[in-house]
Amino acid sequence: MRLAAVGALTCGLGGSPADAENGITTANQVVAVYRVDLAGFNLGNFTVTARFKGDDYEMRGVGNFSILQGIIYEWKGTTLAKGKMTNGGPEPAMYALSYQGGGKGEQLRMNFTDGGVSDVAA
């Protein structure tokens, strides 16, 4: 997620207060959809949505994968990251992951303070 946020800013999508003062408009949302195919069959999709508001960012990912429409295997997951963009790069505030697949499931949540992990729950 961090790489995607840096990539979005590199492309000029994050904006800055100076941009607003100069009347330059920038995108406040980027959506990327990745499709996974094998031998002509769609196995799933992963969608990443990045939203920017001032210095704040939120990135959300949703993925669904299956073999034979879930008869053999099915996996679903979501991820969410929030934080601020600084001159030094993204500064995360929270990250969460939740998935179900192959008879297993898990949830993970991490909070960040001053650039370091301050809390983890699994």
C-alpha positions in Angstrom: 0.0 0.0 0.0 2.8 2.4 0.8 4.3 2.0 -2.7 0.9 2.8 -4.3 0.6 6.0 -2.2 4.1 7.1 -3.1 3.3 6.3 -6.8 0.1 8.3 -6.7 2.0 11.3 -5.3 4.8 10.9 -7.8 2.1 11.2 -10.5 0.9 14.4 -8.9 -2.3 13.1 -7.5 -1.8 14.1 -3.9 -2.0 17.8 -4.3 -0.7 20.4 -1.9 -1.9 23.6 -0.3 0.2 25.5 -2.9 -1.8 23.8 -5.7 -5.0 25.0 -4.2 -3.7 28.6 -4.0 -2.6 28.4 -7.6 -5.9 27.1 -8.8 -4.4 23.8 -9.9 -6.8 20.9 -9.6 -5.7 17.4 -8.8 -7.4 14.0 -8.6 -8.8 13.2 -5.1 -9.5 9.5 -5.9 -7.7 6.9 -7.9 -9.2 3.4 -8.6 -7.2 0.5 -10.0 -8.7 -2.9 -10.9 -6.4 -5.8 -11.3 -7.8 -8.9 -13.0 -6.2 -12.4 -12.5 -6.6 -14.7 -15.5 -5.1 -18.2 -16.1 -5.5 -20.0 -19.4 -8.4 -17.7 -20.4 -10.3 -18.1 -17.1 -10.8 -15.3 -14.7 -9.7 -16.4 -11.2 -10.5 -13.1 -9.5 -10.1 -9.4 -9.2 -8.5 -7.0 -6.8 -9.6 -3.4 -6.6 -7.6 -0.7 -4.9 -9.2 2.7 -4.2 -7.0 5.6 -3.0 -8.7 8.8 -1.7 -6.8 12.0 -0.9 -8.2 14.9 1.1 -5.6 17.6 1.9 -2.7 15.7 3.5 -4.9 12.7 4.5 -5.0 9.5 2.5 -7.1 6.4 2.7 -6.4 3.3 0.6 -8.9 0.4 0.5 -8.4 -2.9 -1.3 -11.0 -5.6 -2.0 -10.1 -9.0 -3.5 -12.1 -12.0 -4.6 -10.5 -15.1 -6.0 -12.0 -18.5 -6.9 -11.5 -21.7 -8.8 -14.6 -23.0 -10.6 -16.8 -20.3 -9.1 -15.8 -21.3 -5.5 -16.5 -25.1 -5.9 -12.8 -26.0 -5.5 -11.4 -22.8 -3.8 -12.6 -19.4 -2.8 -10.8 -16.5 -1.1 -12.1 -13.0 -0.2 -10.3 -10.2 1.5 -10.2 -6.5 2.3 -7.5 -4.2 3.4 -7.6 -0.6 4.6 -4.8 1.9 5.3 -5.1 5.5 6.5 -2.6 8.2 7.2 -1.1 11.5 6.2 1.3 12.5 3.4 4.3 14.4 4.5 7.4 15.8 2.7 9.2 12.6 3.7 6.5 10.3 2.3 3.5 8.6 3.7 3.0 8.5 7.4 0.6 5.7 8.3 -1.9 5.9 11.1 -3.8 2.6 10.7 -3.7 -0.6 8.7 -6.3 -3.4 8.7 -6.6 -6.7 6.8 -9.4 -9.2 6.9 -9.7 -12.4 4.8 -11.6 -15.7 4.4 -10.3 -18.5 2.3 -9.5 -22.2 2.2 -11.4 -22.8 5.4 -9.4 -20.2 7.2 -9.9 -16.6 8.1 -8.0 -13.9 9.9 -8.2 -10.2 10.9 -5.3 -7.9 11.6 -5.3 -4.3 12.7 -2.2 -2.1 13.4 -2.1 1.4 14.6 0.9 3.7 14.2 2.2 6.6 16.3 5.2 8.8 15.4 6.1 6.5 12.5 6.1 3.3 14.5 3.7 0.6 15.3 1.8 1.4 18.5 -0.8 -1.3 18.7 -1.4 -4.7 17.0 -4.5 -6.8 17.2 -5.0 -10.2 15.4 
